[in-house]
Amino acid sequence: MTQRISNYQRFIMMNPIIQFFKFIYLSLKILVIVAGGHGGTRKVNEG
């Protein structure tokens, strides 16, 4: 009853490749949100 995590979830948690892609995905999402909040990056690059 105490084991609430499944083998599939443990496999995902212990897999460094999946963790790596998840980290990149979250980083890209944060970058998009931050860049969008500042009006995008085109103005900065052109300015």
Secondary structure as GFF3:
##gff-version 3
##sequence-region A 1 47
A	DSSP	alpha_helix	7	14	.	.	.	ID=ss1
A	DSSP	alpha_helix	16	37	.	.	.	ID=ss2
A	DSSP	alpha_helix	42	46	.	.	.	ID=ss3
###
